[in-house]
Amino acid sequence: MTLVFSVAELGSSYSSSNNGSASGTWSNVSSLVNSSANLYGTFSPTKSYTIKGVLSDKFSRTEFAFDVGTESVVKSISKDGIGIQKIWEKGALDVKGDTYISGKLYVNNTEVKTSFDKTDILNMVYPVGAIYMSTSSANPSTFIGGTWQRYAQGRTIVGVSENESEFSYVGKTGGAKTHTLITSEMPSHTHGIGSGNKFVGNGTGEGGAGLSATSNSYAVYSNTASAGGGQPHNNLQPYITTYIWLRTA
C-alpha cells in the first residue's frame, strides 16, 4: 500500500509533491486509522493550503483532499504591533474579524462618528455658501434643513476669474438680455453707388441736368437710403431653467 501527498496554496492549480513522513509504502499494513500526517516543509501561518492525498495498492486507487486554514490564534505580539485572532502582519493593531468598540474612536485626534444626524450630513454635503439646484420649487430647508434663499434668478452662473474684471469676485453681476449697437460697435463697412448717369434736379420743371459718371469728375454730395430698424438684438444663449438656492445659514 502506498500513500503520497501533494500541497498547493488554496485556490492555486499548481501543487508540489511532499515527501514528509506521512507519505510511505507499506507491505504489511492494510489500514490507517487516525494516524498523523506529518508533512515536510515550512508553511506560512497566514496562508491556507489544499492537501491532496492518493492511497493506492495493486487493486485500487483512492484520492482525497482537504483544506487547512490559517493558524488559529487569540493574540500575537511582535516588536512592531499586535495581532488579534491572527498573526500580526502590519500596523500597530492588526485585527481579523469584527471589532466592537464601546467608547469613541479617534483617528489623528479626530473623532470617527459611527452615526450622523441630519445637520452633520447637511454640513458635509451643503456647507454654508453652497448652491443647490433642482427642478422642484420646494425650499431645501423643508427636507434637509438649513436656511436657504433663491439665487441667480434670471441669470446664468459664471465661475470666478480673478484675472478678468468682469468675473473677479463672488456675486458680481453683469451682462444684459438685449443690446442696441452704437456706431463704434458696428463692423466697418461701405455702401456703394452704381455707375451710369446721375441726374441732379434744379428745383424747377420735370427734368434735371444730366451728369455722366464716365466723363469728367464732378463732386456730388448725397446720403444713401437708410436701412435697419435700430432695435436691440437678443443676447440670450440657448438655455433651460431650474431652481437655484444658496445656503446662508
C-alpha positions as CSV (number, residue, x, y, z in Angstrom):
1,M,0.0,0.0,0.0
2,T,1.3,3.4,-1.0
3,L,0.3,6.8,0.3
4,V,1.6,10.1,-1.3
5,F,0.8,13.7,-0.6
6,S,0.9,17.0,-2.5
7,V,0.4,20.5,-1.3
8,A,-1.0,23.6,-3.1
9,E,-1.9,27.1,-1.9
10,L,-5.6,27.4,-1.6
11,G,-7.1,28.4,-5.0
12,S,-3.9,27.6,-6.9
13,S,-3.8,25.0,-9.7
14,Y,-0.1,24.3,-9.0
15,S,0.7,21.6,-6.4
16,S,4.0,20.1,-5.4
17,S,4.8,16.6,-4.1
18,N,5.5,16.4,-0.4
19,N,7.9,13.8,0.9
20,G,7.2,14.2,4.6
21,S,6.8,11.2,6.9
22,A,3.1,11.0,6.2
23,S,3.9,9.5,2.8
24,G,5.2,6.0,2.5
25,T,4.9,2.4,1.3
26,W,3.8,-0.5,3.5
27,S,3.8,-4.2,2.6
28,N,2.2,-5.5,5.8
29,V,-0.4,-2.7,6.7
30,S,-4.0,-3.0,5.4
31,S,-5.4,0.2,7.0
32,L,-4.5,3.5,8.6
33,V,-6.9,4.9,11.3
34,N,-6.5,8.3,13.0
35,S,-2.8,8.3,12.0
36,S,-0.8,11.5,12.0
37,A,0.0,13.0,8.6
38,N,3.3,14.9,9.1
39,L,4.2,16.9,6.0
40,Y,7.7,18.2,5.2
41,G,8.4,21.9,4.8
42,T,7.6,25.3,6.3
43,F,4.1,26.7,5.9
44,S,3.0,30.3,6.4
45,P,0.6,30.7,9.3
46,T,-1.2,33.5,7.4
47,K,-2.0,31.3,4.3
48,S,-4.4,28.5,3.6
49,Y,-3.4,25.3,1.8
50,T,-5.1,22.4,0.0
51,I,-3.6,19.0,0.9
52,K,-4.2,16.2,-1.6
53,G,-3.5,12.5,-0.9
54,V,-3.5,9.4,-3.0
55,L,-3.8,5.9,-1.4
56,S,-3.2,3.0,-3.8
57,D,-2.4,-0.6,-3.9
58,K,-2.3,-3.3,-6.6
59,F,-6.1,-3.4,-6.8
60,S,-7.4,0.2,-6.3
61,R,-6.6,3.9,-6.1
62,T,-8.4,6.4,-3.8
63,E,-7.8,10.2,-3.9
64,F,-8.8,12.6,-1.2
65,A,-8.2,16.3,-0.4
66,F,-8.9,18.8,2.4
67,D,-8.2,22.5,3.1
68,V,-6.1,23.7,6.0
69,G,-6.8,27.2,7.1
70,T,-4.6,29.8,8.6
71,E,-3.1,29.3,12.0
72,S,-5.8,30.0,14.7
73,V,-4.5,32.4,17.4
74,V,-6.1,34.6,20.0
75,K,-3.3,37.2,20.1
76,S,0.1,37.5,18.6
77,I,2.7,40.1,19.7
78,S,5.6,41.3,17.6
79,K,8.1,44.2,18.2
80,D,6.0,46.3,15.8
81,G,2.4,45.5,16.7
82,I,-0.3,43.2,18.0
83,G,-2.4,40.8,16.0
84,I,-5.9,39.8,17.3
85,Q,-7.2,36.4,16.1
86,K,-4.4,36.3,13.5
87,I,-0.6,36.5,13.2
88,W,0.4,40.2,13.2
89,E,1.4,41.5,9.7
90,K,1.0,45.3,9.6
91,G,0.1,48.3,11.6
92,A,0.1,48.8,15.4
93,L,-3.1,46.7,15.7
94,D,-3.9,44.0,13.1
95,V,-7.4,42.5,13.7
96,K,-9.1,39.7,11.9
97,G,-12.9,39.7,12.2
98,D,-15.5,42.2,13.5
99,T,-14.4,44.8,16.1
100,Y,-16.8,46.2,18.7
101,I,-15.9,49.4,20.5
102,S,-18.0,50.6,23.4
103,G,-16.3,54.0,23.6
104,K,-15.3,56.6,21.0
105,L,-12.9,56.0,18.1
106,Y,-10.4,58.8,17.2
107,V,-8.1,58.9,14.1
108,N,-5.4,61.6,14.1
109,N,-7.1,63.3,17.1
110,T,-10.4,63.5,15.1
111,E,-13.4,61.5,16.4
112,V,-14.8,59.0,13.9
113,K,-18.5,59.1,14.3
114,T,-20.5,55.9,13.9
115,S,-23.7,57.7,13.1
116,F,-24.6,61.2,11.8
117,D,-27.6,63.3,12.3
118,K,-29.3,65.4,9.6
119,T,-27.3,68.5,10.4
120,D,-24.0,66.6,10.2
121,I,-24.8,65.3,6.7
122,L,-26.1,68.7,5.6
123,N,-22.8,70.4,6.7
124,M,-20.7,67.8,4.9
125,V,-22.7,67.9,1.6
126,Y,-24.0,71.5,1.5
127,P,-22.0,73.8,3.8
128,V,-23.0,77.4,4.2
129,G,-22.3,79.1,0.8
130,A,-23.1,76.0,-1.2
131,I,-25.6,76.1,-4.1
132,Y,-28.4,73.6,-4.5
133,M,-30.1,73.2,-7.9
134,S,-33.4,71.3,-8.5
135,T,-36.4,71.2,-10.8
136,S,-38.6,71.3,-7.7
137,S,-39.6,74.7,-6.3
138,A,-39.5,73.3,-2.7
139,N,-37.2,75.2,-0.3
140,P,-34.4,72.8,0.6
141,S,-34.9,73.8,4.3
142,T,-38.1,71.7,4.3
143,F,-36.3,68.4,3.7
144,I,-32.6,68.9,4.5
145,G,-32.6,71.8,7.0
146,G,-30.6,74.9,7.0
147,T,-31.5,78.4,5.8
148,W,-31.8,79.0,2.0
149,Q,-32.6,81.8,-0.3
150,R,-33.3,81.9,-4.0
151,Y,-30.2,82.7,-6.0
152,A,-29.3,83.9,-9.5
153,Q,-32.9,84.3,-10.6
154,G,-33.0,85.0,-14.4
155,R,-29.2,84.8,-14.5
156,T,-26.6,82.3,-15.7
157,I,-23.8,81.1,-13.4
158,V,-20.1,82.0,-14.3
159,G,-17.0,80.8,-12.5
160,V,-14.9,83.4,-10.7
161,S,-11.8,84.5,-12.6
162,E,-9.6,86.9,-10.5
163,N,-7.7,88.0,-13.6
164,E,-10.8,89.2,-15.5
165,S,-12.5,92.3,-14.2
166,E,-15.9,91.1,-15.3
167,F,-15.7,88.0,-13.1
168,S,-13.2,89.0,-10.4
169,Y,-15.2,88.2,-7.3
170,V,-18.1,86.1,-6.0
171,G,-21.5,87.6,-6.5
172,K,-20.5,90.1,-9.2
173,T,-23.2,90.6,-11.8
174,G,-23.2,91.9,-15.3
175,G,-24.5,91.4,-18.8
176,A,-27.8,92.2,-20.5
177,K,-30.6,90.3,-22.2
178,T,-30.6,92.7,-25.2
179,H,-28.2,95.4,-26.6
180,T,-28.5,98.1,-29.2
181,L,-25.3,98.6,-31.2
182,I,-23.7,102.0,-31.3
183,T,-21.7,103.2,-34.2
184,S,-18.3,102.2,-32.7
185,E,-19.6,98.7,-32.2
186,M,-20.7,98.2,-35.8
187,P,-18.4,96.3,-38.2
188,S,-16.5,98.5,-40.7
189,H,-18.5,98.6,-43.9
190,T,-19.3,100.7,-47.1
191,H,-22.4,101.5,-49.2
192,G,-21.8,101.5,-52.9
193,I,-23.3,103.8,-55.6
194,G,-23.9,102.3,-59.0
195,S,-22.2,103.6,-62.2
196,G,-24.0,105.3,-65.1
197,N,-25.7,108.7,-65.5
198,K,-26.7,110.5,-62.3
199,F,-29.3,113.3,-62.5
200,V,-29.4,116.3,-60.3
201,G,-32.6,118.3,-60.3
202,N,-32.6,122.1,-60.4
203,G,-35.8,122.5,-58.5
204,T,-37.9,123.5,-61.5
205,G,-39.5,121.7,-64.3
206,E,-39.9,117.9,-64.7
207,G,-36.3,117.1,-65.8
208,G,-32.9,117.6,-64.3
209,A,-29.5,118.4,-65.5
210,G,-27.7,115.2,-66.7
211,L,-24.2,114.3,-65.4
212,S,-22.3,111.4,-66.9
213,A,-20.4,109.4,-64.4
214,T,-17.9,108.4,-67.1
215,S,-17.0,111.9,-68.1
216,N,-15.1,114.5,-66.1
217,S,-15.3,114.3,-62.3
218,Y,-18.0,116.2,-60.5
219,A,-18.4,116.4,-56.8
220,V,-21.9,115.3,-55.8
221,Y,-22.9,115.1,-52.1
222,S,-25.8,112.9,-51.1
223,N,-26.9,110.3,-48.5
224,T,-27.7,106.7,-49.2
225,A,-31.1,105.4,-48.2
226,S,-31.4,104.4,-44.6
227,A,-31.7,100.7,-43.6
228,G,-32.3,98.8,-40.4
229,G,-34.7,99.3,-37.6
230,G,-32.5,100.4,-34.7
231,Q,-33.9,97.8,-32.4
232,P,-31.8,96.0,-29.7
233,H,-30.7,92.5,-30.6
234,N,-31.2,89.3,-28.4
235,N,-28.1,88.3,-26.4
236,L,-29.6,85.1,-24.9
237,Q,-27.8,81.9,-25.3
238,P,-29.8,78.6,-25.6
239,Y,-31.0,77.9,-22.0
240,I,-33.1,75.7,-19.8
241,T,-34.3,76.9,-16.4
242,T,-34.1,75.4,-13.0
243,Y,-34.5,76.5,-9.3
244,I,-31.3,77.6,-7.7
245,W,-30.9,78.1,-3.9
246,L,-28.0,79.5,-1.8
247,R,-27.5,78.2,1.7
248,T,-27.0,81.2,4.0
249,A,-27.1,79.6,7.5
